[in-house]
Amino acid sequence: MEKQQQQSTPGAGVDLALMPDEGWIYVQNQDLEKLDGSGSTESLTIDLAGEQKPVIVLTVRGAKSGQPRRIPLMRVEHNGSYAAVASRGGSAKTPAWFYNLKMNPDVELQDSNTIGHFTARELVGDERALWWDRAVKAFQPYADYAKRPAD
C-alpha cells in the first residue's frame, strides 16, 4: 500500500471558491472530528479578522443514498430559526448538500450542544432578502460571494 500524502487545512490566502471538492471534504471532516471530540459546535468557530464566528452542523439525507451527511455551516440564526447559506466559499459551484436538502428537507441541526429538528425550504422574495441581510451580518464575506457569477 502506498503512503498517502498528508493534507493540511487551507491557510490564509486560499481562494475557497477554487478549492477542489477533496479539499472541502477534508476540511469538513477535520471540523466534524473536533465536534465529535467536544460534543459542541463551539469548537468549530471561524476566525474572521480576529473575531470568532460561530458554526452550526446541519445533518441532511443524501438524495440518492439516503445516508446522513453532516455539514458545518456558518451560524445564521434569528429567534430560533436558521438559514443555511449554500455558498461553498463563494464558488459558482453549488454544494451537493443543497440538492440533498431539496430532496430531503427534514434536517437535524446542532447549535452548540443543542440539537433540533427542522424542515428546510428555499426562501424567495422579501423573506429571502431579509434572511440574506441577516446572513451578511453574521458573516460579512457572503456580501462578496454574491458578487461572483452563479452556475
C-alpha positions in Angstrom: 0.0 0.0 0.0 1.3 3.4 -0.9 1.7 6.1 1.7 -0.8 8.8 1.1 0.3 12.4 1.2 -0.7 14.3 4.3 -3.2 17.0 3.5 -3.3 20.2 5.5 -6.0 22.7 6.4 -6.0 25.6 3.9 -4.3 28.7 5.3 -4.8 32.4 4.8 -4.9 33.4 1.2 -6.5 30.2 -0.1 -9.3 31.0 -2.5 -12.1 28.9 -1.1 -14.2 29.3 -4.3 -11.5 27.5 -6.2 -10.8 24.7 -3.6 -11.4 21.3 -5.2 -14.1 19.0 -3.7 -11.4 16.9 -2.0 -10.2 19.9 -0.1 -13.7 20.8 1.1 -14.3 17.3 2.3 -11.0 17.2 4.1 -11.7 20.5 5.9 -15.2 19.4 6.8 -14.0 16.1 8.2 -11.5 17.9 10.4 -14.2 20.1 11.7 -16.5 17.1 12.4 -13.7 15.4 14.3 -13.4 18.4 16.5 -17.2 18.3 17.1 -17.2 14.6 17.9 -14.4 15.2 20.4 -16.0 18.1 22.1 -19.7 17.4 21.7 -20.3 21.1 20.9 -20.2 23.3 17.8 -18.4 25.8 19.9 -15.2 24.1 18.9 -15.8 25.0 15.2 -15.6 28.8 15.1 -14.2 30.6 12.0 -11.8 33.4 12.6 -12.8 36.5 10.6 -10.4 39.4 11.2 -9.8 38.3 14.8 -13.4 37.7 15.6 -14.6 34.1 16.2 -17.7 33.4 14.1 -20.0 30.5 15.3 -20.7 27.4 13.2 -23.6 25.0 13.3 -23.7 21.5 11.9 -26.6 20.5 9.6 -27.4 16.9 9.0 -29.2 16.1 5.7 -30.0 12.9 4.0 -28.3 12.1 0.7 -30.7 12.4 -2.2 -29.7 9.1 -3.8 -28.2 7.2 -0.9 -30.5 8.3 2.0 -27.4 8.3 4.2 -26.9 11.1 6.7 -24.5 13.8 5.6 -23.2 16.3 8.2 -22.2 19.8 7.0 -20.6 22.5 9.1 -22.1 25.9 8.1 -21.9 29.5 9.4 -24.5 30.2 12.1 -27.2 32.4 10.7 -30.0 32.4 13.4 -32.9 34.6 14.4 -35.4 33.8 17.1 -34.8 30.1 16.9 -34.9 29.9 13.1 -31.9 29.3 10.9 -30.8 29.9 7.4 -28.4 27.6 5.6 -26.4 29.6 3.0 -25.3 27.3 0.1 -22.3 29.4 -0.7 -19.4 26.9 -0.9 -16.9 29.6 -0.2 -18.3 31.9 -2.9 -17.8 29.3 -5.6 -20.1 29.3 -8.7 -20.5 25.6 -8.0 -23.5 24.8 -5.8 -22.6 22.5 -2.9 -24.0 19.0 -3.2 -25.8 19.2 0.2 -28.1 21.9 -1.3 -29.6 19.3 -3.7 -29.8 16.7 -0.9 -31.7 19.3 1.1 -34.2 20.0 -1.7 -34.9 16.2 -2.0 -35.0 15.6 1.8 -35.9 18.8 3.6 -36.2 17.2 7.1 -32.9 18.0 8.8 -31.2 17.9 12.1 -29.3 21.0 13.2 -26.8 21.2 16.0 -26.0 24.6 17.5 -23.5 24.5 20.4 -24.6 21.3 22.2 -28.3 21.7 21.3 -29.8 19.5 18.6 -33.1 20.3 16.9 -35.2 19.0 14.0 -36.3 21.4 11.3 -37.9 21.3 7.8 -36.0 23.3 5.3 -37.4 25.3 2.5 -36.0 27.6 -0.1 -36.7 31.3 0.6 -37.9 33.8 -2.0 -38.8 37.4 -2.3 -38.8 39.7 0.7 -38.2 36.8 3.1 -35.1 35.8 1.2 -33.9 39.4 1.2 -34.5 39.7 5.0 -32.5 36.5 5.7 -29.8 37.5 3.3 -29.2 40.6 5.3 -29.1 38.5 8.5 -26.6 36.2 6.8 -24.3 39.0 5.7 -24.4 40.4 9.3 -23.4 37.0 10.6 -20.7 36.5 8.1 -19.7 39.5 6.0 -17.9 37.6 3.2 -21.3 36.5 2.0 -21.7 40.0 0.5 -18.6 39.4 -1.6 -19.8 36.0 -2.6 -23.0 37.4 -4.0 -21.0 39.5 -6.5 -19.5 36.4 -8.1 -21.1 34.7 -11.1 -23.5 31.8 -10.3 -23.7 28.4 -12.0 
